[in-house]
Amino acid sequence: MKKIIVTTTINEPTKATKLYNSIPDWDFLVVGDTKTPHESYNNYNYLHPCDQEKLDKPLSDMIGWKCIQRRNMGFLYAIKNNYDIIATVDDDNIPYDTWGNLFDSRTSVNCYSSDVGFFDPLSVTPYSNLWHRGFPLQYVHKKNIVKKTPNKVVKEFDVQANLWDGDPDIDAVCRMIYAPECKFDPDMEWFTTTDLAPFNSQNTILKRNALKYYFMFPGVGRMDDIFGSYVLQKKGFNVVYGPPTVYQDRNDHDLTVDMKKEYVGYENVKDITNSLDFIPMDAYNRYVQLTTNT
């Protein structure tokens, strides 16, 4: 089984990237951008901007430069090189020794649902005052009203979304209010949902067939991976959430700028069950054409 970790960065190698590069049984791919210090990655499996254009220039042009969505070119590389398991990580998420442990399909998982059609993964943790980036703000006041079904067996995971200690993946509004520093239970139970639920691109593992339809959308600010998570679930792929396997030493952010970049999500995510009209789909359609023909 071939496994690869994919990240994007414009930084010098970080503590996280150095650790990912040394994890046994996983290949590691750094997707460069025009601002990336290319020479610093001579000893890495590095996808130079020129190499990305050779993969598919039309898709590269649609994505554009100086954006985290360059990672899509790494996903395309993984599909074309016949990887079975693909992890997507950020360069400020420092992996624990438990990182990369795959969900065991024999494990019973808790399953949750809500009355609003959306499930917040943080609602069933000790940090239920917080909410995952991309959960509809309009439903935050109801997000902790969930129903638990009897434990069930998930025969196969399509997406494994592990949580994150430190500064968690919450939206700018939530971060402005709480400014949290989290420490999740490393022995927490796995869980899933029958509703739509957000997951991110910073500490997530996908099976090959799911990655063919997972895409970080350009042109939608900080909703790139969130829209990708919802689109993937609407196609029928399942998600299991599990224990924290990274510490997020979050890069500096201007929260007001983050909030502006998240606005398209605040306004539209609540309608995603019925419509995708607010998501630009041209680059996604190109990506799916390329991956599903491979």
C-alpha positions as CSV (number, residue, x, y, z in Angstrom):
1,M,0.0,0.0,0.0
2,K,1.5,3.3,-1.1
3,K,1.1,6.3,1.2
4,I,2.0,9.9,0.8
5,I,1.8,13.1,2.8
6,V,1.2,16.3,0.8
7,T,1.7,19.8,2.0
8,T,2.2,23.3,0.5
9,T,4.5,26.0,1.9
10,I,6.2,29.3,1.1
11,N,8.4,28.9,4.2
12,E,11.7,27.5,5.0
13,P,11.4,23.9,6.3
14,T,9.6,24.0,9.6
15,K,9.7,21.6,12.6
16,A,6.6,20.0,11.2
17,T,7.9,19.5,7.6
18,K,11.1,18.1,8.9
19,L,9.2,15.5,11.0
20,Y,6.8,14.6,8.2
21,N,9.8,14.0,6.0
22,S,11.1,11.4,8.4
23,I,8.0,9.3,9.1
24,P,8.5,5.7,8.1
25,D,6.4,4.1,5.4
26,W,5.1,7.4,4.2
27,D,6.4,9.4,1.3
28,F,6.4,13.2,1.7
29,L,5.7,15.7,-1.0
30,V,6.2,19.5,-0.7
31,V,4.3,21.5,-3.3
32,G,6.1,24.7,-4.1
33,D,4.8,28.1,-5.0
34,T,6.5,31.0,-6.7
35,K,7.4,32.4,-3.2
36,T,8.8,29.1,-1.9
37,P,12.6,29.1,-1.3
38,H,13.1,26.2,-3.8
39,E,16.8,25.6,-2.9
40,S,15.8,24.8,0.7
41,Y,13.9,21.7,-0.5
42,N,16.8,20.1,-2.4
43,N,16.7,17.1,-0.1
44,Y,12.9,16.8,-0.2
45,N,10.5,15.3,-2.7
46,Y,9.7,18.7,-4.1
47,L,7.1,19.6,-6.7
48,H,8.6,22.7,-8.3
49,P,6.2,25.2,-10.0
50,C,7.6,24.1,-13.4
51,D,6.8,20.5,-12.6
52,Q,3.3,21.4,-11.6
53,E,2.7,23.1,-15.0
54,K,3.9,19.9,-16.7
55,L,1.3,17.9,-14.7
56,D,-1.5,20.0,-16.2
57,K,-1.0,23.6,-17.2
58,P,-4.7,24.4,-17.7
59,L,-5.5,23.3,-14.1
60,S,-2.4,25.2,-12.9
61,D,-3.6,28.4,-14.6
62,M,-7.1,28.0,-13.1
63,I,-5.7,27.7,-9.6
64,G,-3.3,30.6,-9.9
65,W,-0.2,31.3,-7.8
66,K,0.6,32.5,-4.3
67,C,-2.2,30.4,-2.8
68,I,-2.5,27.3,-0.6
69,Q,-4.7,25.8,-3.3
70,R,-1.5,24.8,-5.1
71,R,-1.8,21.7,-3.0
72,N,-4.3,20.4,-5.5
73,M,-1.4,19.8,-7.9
74,G,0.1,17.6,-5.2
75,F,-3.2,15.7,-5.1
76,L,-3.0,15.2,-8.8
77,Y,0.6,14.0,-8.5
78,A,-0.5,11.5,-5.9
79,I,-3.3,10.1,-8.1
80,K,-1.1,9.9,-11.2
81,N,1.6,8.1,-9.2
82,N,-0.9,5.5,-7.9
83,Y,-0.9,6.3,-4.2
84,D,-3.5,4.5,-2.2
85,I,-3.6,6.7,0.9
86,I,-3.0,10.4,0.8
87,A,-2.6,12.7,3.8
88,T,-3.0,16.5,3.5
89,V,-1.2,18.5,6.2
90,D,-0.1,22.1,7.0
91,D,3.5,23.1,7.8
92,D,2.5,24.5,11.2
93,N,0.9,21.2,12.4
94,I,3.6,19.3,14.3
95,P,2.9,15.5,14.2
96,Y,2.9,13.3,17.3
97,D,4.3,9.8,17.4
98,T,0.7,8.6,16.8
99,W,0.4,10.5,13.5
100,G,-0.5,8.3,10.6
101,N,-2.2,5.5,12.5
102,L,-5.1,4.5,10.3
103,F,-8.6,4.0,11.5
104,D,-9.3,0.3,12.1
105,S,-12.5,-0.7,10.3
106,R,-13.2,-3.2,13.1
107,T,-13.6,-0.3,15.5
108,S,-17.0,0.6,16.7
109,V,-17.7,4.3,16.3
110,N,-20.2,6.7,17.8
111,C,-22.6,8.1,15.3
112,Y,-24.4,11.5,15.7
113,S,-27.0,13.5,14.0
114,S,-28.7,16.8,14.5
115,D,-32.0,18.5,13.7
116,V,-30.4,21.1,11.4
117,G,-28.7,18.8,8.9
118,F,-25.1,19.8,9.9
119,F,-22.9,18.3,12.6
120,D,-20.1,20.2,14.4
121,P,-17.3,17.8,15.2
122,L,-16.4,19.8,18.3
123,S,-19.9,19.5,19.7
124,V,-19.2,16.1,21.2
125,T,-15.8,17.0,22.7
126,P,-15.0,18.8,26.0
127,Y,-14.7,22.0,23.8
128,S,-18.3,22.1,22.8
129,N,-18.3,25.9,23.3
130,L,-16.1,26.1,20.1
131,W,-17.2,25.2,16.6
132,H,-15.2,23.9,13.6
133,R,-14.4,26.4,10.8
134,G,-17.0,26.1,8.2
135,F,-19.9,25.1,10.5
136,P,-22.9,27.4,9.6
137,L,-22.9,30.3,12.0
138,Q,-26.7,30.4,11.7
139,Y,-26.9,27.1,13.5
140,V,-24.2,27.6,16.2
141,H,-26.9,28.1,18.9
142,K,-28.3,24.6,18.1
143,K,-25.1,22.8,17.3
144,N,-24.8,20.9,20.6
145,I,-28.3,19.4,20.3
146,V,-27.3,16.1,18.8
147,K,-28.7,12.6,18.9
148,K,-26.4,9.6,19.4
149,T,-27.2,6.3,17.7
150,P,-25.9,2.9,18.9
151,N,-22.3,2.3,18.1
152,K,-21.8,1.0,14.6
153,V,-19.1,-0.5,12.5
154,V,-17.7,1.6,9.6
155,K,-16.5,-0.9,7.1
156,E,-14.4,1.5,5.3
157,F,-13.4,5.1,5.9
158,D,-13.1,7.4,2.9
159,V,-11.8,10.3,5.0
160,Q,-10.0,10.2,8.3
161,A,-10.1,13.6,10.0
162,N,-8.0,13.7,13.1
163,L,-8.3,16.6,15.6
164,W,-5.5,19.0,16.6
165,D,-4.2,20.2,19.9
166,G,-3.0,23.8,20.4
167,D,-4.8,26.5,18.5
168,P,-7.6,24.5,16.8
169,D,-9.3,24.9,13.4
170,I,-12.1,27.2,14.3
171,D,-13.3,30.2,12.4
172,A,-12.2,33.8,13.0
173,V,-15.4,34.8,15.0
174,C,-14.9,31.8,17.4
175,R,-11.2,32.6,17.8
176,M,-11.9,36.3,18.5
177,I,-14.3,35.2,21.3
178,Y,-12.4,32.4,22.9
179,A,-8.7,32.4,21.7
180,P,-8.5,28.8,22.9
181,E,-5.6,26.5,23.6
182,C,-6.9,23.0,23.4
183,K,-5.7,19.6,24.6
184,F,-8.0,16.8,23.4
185,D,-8.1,13.3,24.9
186,P,-5.6,11.2,23.0
187,D,-7.8,8.1,23.8
188,M,-11.0,9.7,22.7
189,E,-13.4,7.5,20.8
190,W,-13.8,7.7,17.0
191,F,-17.1,9.2,15.8
192,T,-19.0,9.9,12.6
193,T,-22.2,11.5,11.5
194,T,-25.2,11.0,9.2
195,D,-25.2,14.8,8.5
196,L,-22.9,17.1,6.6
197,A,-19.9,18.1,8.7
198,P,-16.8,20.2,8.0
199,F,-13.3,18.8,7.9
200,N,-10.1,20.6,6.9
201,S,-7.0,20.0,4.9
202,Q,-4.5,20.4,7.7
203,N,-4.5,16.9,9.3
204,T,-6.6,14.7,7.2
205,I,-6.1,11.3,5.4
206,L,-8.1,10.3,2.3
207,K,-8.4,7.1,0.4
208,R,-7.5,7.3,-3.3
209,N,-11.1,7.1,-4.6
210,A,-12.1,10.0,-2.3
211,L,-9.2,12.1,-3.3
212,K,-10.3,11.9,-6.9
213,Y,-13.3,14.1,-5.9
214,Y,-11.7,16.2,-3.1
215,F,-10.5,19.7,-4.1
216,M,-9.4,22.9,-2.4
217,F,-11.4,25.5,-4.3
218,P,-9.6,28.6,-5.5
219,G,-11.3,32.0,-5.3
220,V,-13.3,31.3,-2.0
221,G,-10.8,32.6,0.6
222,R,-10.5,30.4,3.7
223,M,-13.4,28.2,2.6
224,D,-11.3,26.4,0.0
225,D,-11.0,23.1,1.9
226,I,-14.3,23.5,3.7
227,F,-16.3,23.7,0.5
228,G,-14.2,20.7,-0.7
229,S,-15.3,18.7,2.4
230,Y,-19.0,19.4,1.8
231,V,-18.9,18.7,-1.9
232,L,-17.2,15.3,-1.2
233,Q,-19.8,14.3,1.3
234,K,-22.6,15.3,-1.0
235,K,-21.1,12.7,-3.4
236,G,-21.6,10.0,-0.7
237,F,-18.1,9.7,0.8
238,N,-18.0,9.2,4.6
239,V,-15.8,10.8,7.3
240,V,-14.6,9.4,10.6
241,Y,-13.2,11.8,13.2
242,G,-10.5,10.7,15.6
243,P,-8.0,11.6,18.3
244,P,-5.6,14.5,18.0
245,T,-2.4,13.6,16.2
246,V,-0.8,17.0,15.8
247,Y,0.0,20.2,17.8
248,Q,-0.9,23.3,15.8
249,D,1.6,26.0,16.4
250,R,-0.4,28.4,14.3
251,N,1.3,30.8,12.0
252,D,0.5,34.5,12.6
253,H,-2.9,35.6,11.3
254,D,-4.8,38.9,11.2
255,L,-8.2,37.7,12.5
256,T,-10.1,40.5,10.8
257,V,-8.5,39.5,7.4
258,D,-9.4,35.9,8.2
259,M,-13.0,36.9,8.9
260,K,-13.3,38.7,5.6
261,K,-11.9,35.6,3.8
262,E,-14.4,33.4,5.6
263,Y,-17.5,35.6,4.8
264,V,-18.5,33.6,1.7
265,G,-18.9,30.6,4.1
266,Y,-20.8,32.5,6.8
267,E,-23.2,33.6,4.1
268,N,-23.6,30.5,2.0
269,V,-22.7,27.2,3.8
270,K,-26.2,26.9,5.3
271,D,-27.5,26.5,1.8
272,I,-25.0,23.9,0.6
273,T,-27.4,21.0,1.1
274,N,-29.6,22.4,-1.7
275,S,-27.2,24.4,-4.0
276,L,-23.6,24.7,-5.0
277,D,-24.2,27.7,-7.2
278,F,-22.0,30.0,-5.0
279,I,-18.9,27.8,-5.6
280,P,-16.8,28.3,-8.7
281,M,-16.6,24.9,-10.3
282,D,-14.5,25.2,-13.4
283,A,-11.2,24.2,-11.8
284,Y,-12.9,21.4,-9.8
285,N,-14.4,20.0,-13.0
286,R,-11.0,20.0,-14.7
287,Y,-9.4,18.3,-11.7
288,V,-12.1,15.6,-11.6
289,Q,-11.7,15.0,-15.3
290,L,-8.0,14.5,-14.8
291,T,-8.2,12.3,-11.7
292,T,-11.0,10.0,-12.7
293,N,-9.3,9.3,-16.1
294,T,-6.2,8.1,-14.3
